[in-house]
Amino acid sequence: MGHKFTNDYSFLSRKEILDSLYEALDEENTAYGLDKHSMNAKKLIKKTFSLGEKDEVFFLVGGTQANMTVISFLLKPFEGVIASSSAHINVHETQAVEGSGHKIILVDSKNGKINARSVEKAVLVNNNEHCSKPKLVYISNPTEYGTIYKKDELKELRDVCDKYGLYLYIDGARLSTALTSKINDVEISYFSEIADAFYIGGTKNELLFGEAVVLKEGLSDYFRYQIKHKGAMLAKGFVLGIQFERLFKDDLFFEIGRHENKMAELIYEKLDKSLFTMPLETNQLFIKVKSKYKDELIEKFELELWEDLGNIVVLRIVTSFKTDESDIKELVEYINSIIK
């Protein structure tokens, strides 16, 4: 079996991360995320993202867990979440947010992105006590389609959130690829300033597992109670701390994102542009091929079937930290051969 392009979390981890864990093999650490590694990792993240002294960082195990825990913490029982129909919390999290009692209010999107107009419309439509009251806007950066939000788009979303008293929450499962995208125009400090809460992905950024949740000043009181209440507090929290501590040393977080983006660009350069259904902005590519080629592409490279349109299917290609030019050469030559 050759290299798989299913996702960016099929390998165990980066060697640097595993080495850091091995170095701590004989350490005795404080439990529940109160250890020295977690404290230092928080400092490194605060510095990297230009966070304020009273902004807080918490480590959780996975993305679904992080989204559900944060959203259910920020909202009253009758409040809801505005999101795209393609949002991860809507299509890939088994109703975890709605299972916690909060309706997802779906709005129109383009290439996975929502805008200020659709948010305002959702607020004005759901405007009385017979509706779930909109209180939080959920976006992911990158989106499920690998597209990223530009600075003016984030500014417009922030403005509409301020106008109607909404939180802006950003899912950053693949944030390293967004911030290192060639078309990104959002400074890290501005990204941190624009959101009320966000998380920094580790699972999809080559850690064994883990996400770093950031809550801005005034929003984090008693959040550790929420983590425990939702069954999300890891006793051996130092395992998360050690990983994030290493991830934010020596530019590793951004190095991984740049590599994944570069590998995706190489694939894009070598394939006919008419195959692509989405603009390439990060490490996810979407190609349309005749249905008769679906099975062999999925079997050989484990591409994900994204959409079945009858005679045509859309397949997703994802690059990872392990993807190299020889992997790309094999994939590209195979796709070009069946297309011809």
C-alpha positions as CSV (number, residue, x, y, z in Angstrom):
1,M,0.0,0.0,0.0
2,G,1.4,3.4,-1.0
3,H,0.9,6.7,0.7
4,K,-2.7,7.5,1.8
5,F,-4.2,10.9,1.1
6,T,-7.3,10.3,3.3
7,N,-6.5,12.9,5.9
8,D,-3.7,14.5,7.9
9,Y,-3.9,12.4,11.1
10,S,-3.3,8.8,9.9
11,F,0.3,8.7,11.2
12,L,1.1,8.4,14.9
13,S,3.0,11.7,15.4
14,R,6.1,13.7,14.5
15,K,9.3,12.2,15.9
16,E,10.0,15.5,17.8
17,I,6.8,15.1,19.7
18,L,7.5,11.4,20.6
19,D,11.0,12.3,21.6
20,S,9.6,14.9,24.1
21,L,7.3,12.4,25.6
22,Y,10.1,9.8,25.9
23,E,12.3,12.4,27.6
24,A,9.6,12.7,30.3
25,L,9.3,9.0,30.7
26,D,10.7,8.9,34.3
27,E,9.2,12.2,35.4
28,E,6.5,12.4,38.1
29,N,4.1,15.2,37.0
30,T,1.1,16.9,38.7
31,A,-2.2,15.5,37.2
32,Y,-5.2,17.2,35.5
33,G,-3.2,19.7,33.4
34,L,-1.6,21.5,36.4
35,D,1.9,20.3,35.6
36,K,5.0,22.3,34.6
37,H,4.8,21.3,30.9
38,S,1.2,22.4,30.5
39,M,2.0,25.7,32.2
40,N,5.0,26.3,29.9
41,A,3.0,25.3,26.8
42,K,0.4,27.9,27.8
43,K,3.0,30.6,28.0
44,L,4.4,29.6,24.6
45,I,1.0,29.7,23.0
46,K,0.2,33.1,24.6
47,K,3.4,34.5,23.3
48,T,2.9,33.1,19.8
49,F,-0.6,34.3,19.5
50,S,0.0,37.7,21.3
51,L,-2.7,36.8,23.9
52,G,-3.4,39.0,26.8
53,E,-2.4,38.2,30.4
54,K,-6.0,37.3,31.4
55,D,-6.7,35.3,28.3
56,E,-6.7,31.6,29.2
57,V,-5.5,28.4,27.4
58,F,-6.9,24.9,28.2
59,F,-5.9,21.5,26.7
60,L,-8.5,19.0,25.6
61,V,-8.2,15.7,23.8
62,G,-10.2,16.1,20.5
63,G,-12.0,18.6,18.2
64,T,-15.5,17.4,18.8
65,Q,-14.9,17.4,22.5
66,A,-13.5,20.9,22.3
67,N,-16.4,22.3,20.2
68,M,-19.1,20.8,22.4
69,T,-17.5,21.7,25.7
70,V,-16.8,25.4,24.7
71,I,-20.1,26.0,23.0
72,S,-22.2,24.5,25.7
73,F,-20.2,26.5,28.3
74,L,-20.7,29.9,26.6
75,L,-24.4,29.6,25.9
76,K,-27.5,29.7,28.0
77,P,-29.9,26.7,27.5
78,F,-32.1,28.6,25.0
79,E,-29.3,30.0,22.9
80,G,-28.1,28.7,19.6
81,V,-25.2,28.7,17.2
82,I,-25.0,30.2,13.7
83,A,-23.0,28.1,11.3
84,S,-22.7,27.0,7.7
85,S,-24.5,23.8,6.6
86,S,-21.1,22.4,5.8
87,A,-19.7,23.3,9.3
88,H,-17.9,20.5,11.1
89,I,-20.3,20.8,14.1
90,N,-23.2,20.1,11.7
91,V,-21.9,17.3,9.5
92,H,-19.1,15.5,11.4
93,E,-19.8,15.6,15.1
94,T,-22.9,13.4,15.5
95,Q,-25.1,16.3,16.8
96,A,-22.7,16.7,19.8
97,V,-23.6,20.5,20.1
98,E,-27.3,19.9,19.6
99,G,-27.1,17.0,22.0
100,S,-25.9,19.4,24.6
101,G,-29.1,21.4,24.1
102,H,-28.1,24.1,21.6
103,K,-29.7,24.4,18.1
104,I,-27.4,24.9,15.1
105,I,-29.0,27.7,13.0
106,L,-27.8,27.0,9.5
107,V,-27.0,29.8,7.0
108,D,-25.9,30.0,3.4
109,S,-22.2,29.8,2.6
110,K,-19.9,29.9,-0.3
111,N,-17.0,27.5,-0.5
112,G,-17.7,26.7,3.2
113,K,-17.5,30.3,4.3
114,I,-20.4,32.4,5.8
115,N,-20.6,36.2,5.8
116,A,-21.9,39.0,7.9
117,R,-25.1,39.4,5.8
118,S,-26.1,35.8,6.4
119,V,-25.4,36.2,10.1
120,E,-27.5,39.3,10.4
121,K,-30.4,37.6,8.5
122,A,-30.3,34.7,11.0
123,V,-30.4,37.1,13.9
124,L,-33.4,39.1,12.5
125,V,-35.4,35.9,11.6
126,N,-34.8,34.3,15.0
127,N,-35.9,37.3,17.0
128,N,-38.4,36.2,19.6
129,E,-38.9,33.8,22.5
130,H,-40.4,31.1,20.2
131,C,-37.0,30.6,18.5
132,S,-33.6,29.5,19.6
133,K,-31.8,32.8,20.3
134,P,-28.7,33.3,18.2
135,K,-25.7,34.0,20.5
136,L,-22.6,32.5,18.9
137,V,-21.2,32.4,15.4
138,Y,-19.1,29.3,14.6
139,I,-16.6,29.3,11.7
140,S,-13.6,27.1,11.0
141,N,-10.4,28.3,9.6
142,P,-9.7,26.6,7.3
143,T,-13.2,25.5,6.4
144,E,-14.3,21.9,5.5
145,Y,-13.3,22.8,2.0
146,G,-9.8,24.0,2.8
147,T,-10.7,27.6,2.2
148,I,-9.6,30.4,4.6
149,Y,-11.1,33.6,5.8
150,K,-9.4,36.8,4.7
151,K,-8.9,39.8,7.0
152,D,-11.8,41.8,5.7
153,E,-14.2,38.8,6.0
154,L,-13.2,38.3,9.7
155,K,-13.6,42.1,10.3
156,E,-17.1,42.0,8.9
157,L,-18.0,39.0,11.0
158,R,-16.6,40.7,14.1
159,D,-18.6,43.9,13.4
160,V,-21.9,42.0,13.0
161,C,-21.1,40.0,16.2
162,D,-20.5,43.2,18.1
163,K,-23.7,44.8,16.6
164,Y,-25.9,41.9,17.9
165,G,-23.9,40.8,21.0
166,L,-22.7,37.5,19.6
167,Y,-19.6,35.5,20.4
168,L,-17.3,34.7,17.5
169,Y,-15.8,31.2,17.9
170,I,-13.2,29.8,15.5
171,D,-12.5,26.1,15.0
172,G,-8.8,25.9,14.3
173,A,-8.4,22.1,13.7
174,R,-6.1,22.9,10.8
175,L,-5.1,26.4,11.9
176,S,-1.4,26.0,11.0
177,T,-2.3,25.6,7.3
178,A,-4.5,28.6,7.4
179,L,-1.9,30.9,9.0
180,T,0.8,29.7,6.6
181,S,-1.4,29.8,3.4
182,K,0.1,31.8,0.6
183,I,-3.1,33.9,0.4
184,N,-3.4,34.5,4.1
185,D,-3.4,38.2,5.0
186,V,-4.4,37.8,8.7
187,E,-1.6,38.5,11.2
188,I,-1.5,36.1,14.1
189,S,-2.1,39.0,16.6
190,Y,-5.2,40.1,14.6
191,F,-6.6,36.6,14.4
192,S,-6.3,36.3,18.2
193,E,-7.9,39.7,18.7
194,I,-10.9,39.1,16.4
195,A,-12.2,35.9,18.1
196,D,-13.8,35.6,21.5
197,A,-12.7,31.9,21.6
198,F,-10.9,29.6,19.3
199,Y,-8.9,26.4,19.4
200,I,-5.6,25.4,18.0
201,G,-5.6,22.0,16.4
202,G,-3.0,19.4,17.5
203,T,-4.7,16.2,16.3
204,K,-4.6,17.4,12.7
205,N,-1.2,19.0,13.2
206,E,0.7,15.8,13.9
207,L,0.3,15.4,17.7
208,L,-0.8,12.1,19.1
209,F,-4.0,13.9,20.0
210,G,-5.0,17.2,21.6
211,E,-6.4,20.7,21.0
212,A,-5.6,23.9,22.8
213,V,-8.7,26.0,23.6
214,V,-8.3,29.7,24.0
215,L,-10.9,31.7,25.9
216,K,-10.6,35.5,26.0
217,E,-10.5,37.6,29.1
218,G,-13.7,37.3,31.2
219,L,-15.0,34.1,29.5
220,S,-13.0,31.4,31.3
221,D,-14.3,31.6,34.8
222,Y,-15.1,28.0,36.0
223,F,-14.3,26.5,32.6
224,R,-12.3,23.8,34.3
225,Y,-15.6,22.8,36.0
226,Q,-17.1,22.5,32.6
227,I,-14.3,20.4,31.3
228,K,-14.7,18.0,34.2
229,H,-18.5,18.1,33.9
230,K,-18.3,17.0,30.3
231,G,-15.9,14.2,31.0
232,A,-13.1,16.0,29.1
233,M,-10.5,16.4,31.9
234,L,-7.6,14.1,31.2
235,A,-6.0,12.8,34.4
236,K,-2.6,12.6,32.7
237,G,-3.0,16.1,31.3
238,F,0.7,16.5,31.2
239,V,0.7,14.2,28.1
240,L,-1.1,17.1,26.3
241,G,1.1,19.7,27.9
242,I,4.3,18.0,26.8
243,Q,3.1,17.7,23.2
244,F,2.0,21.4,22.9
245,E,5.1,22.5,24.6
246,R,7.2,20.9,21.9
247,L,4.8,22.0,19.1
248,F,5.4,25.7,19.9
249,K,9.2,25.4,20.2
250,D,11.4,26.1,17.2
251,D,8.6,27.1,14.8
252,L,7.4,23.4,14.5
253,F,3.7,24.4,14.5
254,F,4.1,26.6,11.4
255,E,6.7,24.3,9.8
256,I,4.1,21.5,9.6
257,G,1.5,23.8,8.1
258,R,3.9,25.2,5.5
259,H,5.0,21.7,4.4
260,E,1.4,20.4,4.0
261,N,0.5,23.4,2.0
262,K,3.5,23.1,-0.2
263,M,2.7,19.4,-1.0
264,A,-0.8,20.3,-1.9
265,E,0.4,23.1,-4.2
266,L,2.7,20.6,-6.0
267,I,-0.3,18.3,-6.7
268,Y,-2.4,21.3,-7.9
269,E,0.4,22.4,-10.3
270,K,0.6,18.9,-11.9
271,L,-3.1,18.2,-12.5
272,D,-5.5,19.7,-15.1
273,K,-7.1,22.7,-13.4
274,S,-10.5,21.6,-14.8
275,L,-10.5,18.7,-12.3
276,F,-10.7,21.0,-9.2
277,T,-14.0,22.0,-7.7
278,M,-12.6,24.3,-5.0
279,P,-9.9,26.9,-4.9
280,L,-6.7,25.5,-3.4
281,E,-5.8,27.5,-0.3
282,T,-4.5,25.0,2.2
283,N,-3.8,21.3,2.3
284,Q,-7.1,20.0,1.0
285,L,-7.9,19.5,-2.7
286,F,-11.2,18.4,-4.3
287,I,-11.2,16.8,-7.7
288,K,-14.1,15.6,-9.9
289,V,-13.6,12.4,-11.9
290,K,-15.9,9.9,-13.7
291,S,-17.6,7.5,-11.3
292,K,-16.0,4.5,-13.0
293,Y,-12.6,5.6,-11.6
294,K,-13.9,6.1,-8.0
295,D,-13.2,2.6,-6.7
296,E,-9.6,2.3,-8.0
297,L,-8.6,5.8,-6.7
298,I,-10.1,5.1,-3.3
299,E,-8.5,1.6,-3.1
300,K,-5.1,2.7,-4.2
301,F,-4.8,6.1,-2.4
302,E,-7.7,6.0,0.0
303,L,-9.1,9.3,-1.2
304,E,-12.3,10.2,0.6
305,L,-15.5,10.2,-1.4
306,W,-16.8,13.7,-0.8
307,E,-19.8,13.9,-3.1
308,D,-21.5,11.5,-5.5
309,L,-23.2,13.3,-8.4
310,G,-24.1,10.2,-10.4
311,N,-21.7,9.9,-13.4
312,I,-19.3,12.2,-11.6
313,V,-17.9,12.0,-8.1
314,V,-15.9,14.5,-6.0
315,L,-12.9,13.1,-4.2
316,R,-10.9,14.8,-1.4
317,I,-7.1,14.7,-1.3
318,V,-5.3,15.7,1.9
319,T,-1.6,16.2,2.4
320,S,0.2,15.6,5.7
321,F,3.6,16.1,7.3
322,K,4.6,12.7,5.9
323,T,3.6,13.5,2.3
324,D,6.7,13.9,0.0
325,E,7.4,14.5,-3.7
326,S,7.6,10.8,-4.5
327,D,4.1,10.2,-3.0
328,I,2.8,13.1,-5.1
329,K,4.5,11.8,-8.3
330,E,2.8,8.4,-7.9
331,L,-0.7,10.0,-7.3
332,V,-0.4,12.6,-10.1
333,E,0.8,10.1,-12.7
334,Y,-2.0,7.7,-11.8
335,I,-4.7,10.3,-12.0
336,N,-3.3,11.7,-15.3
337,S,-3.2,8.2,-16.7
338,I,-6.8,7.4,-16.0
339,I,-8.0,10.8,-17.1
340,K,-6.3,10.4,-20.5
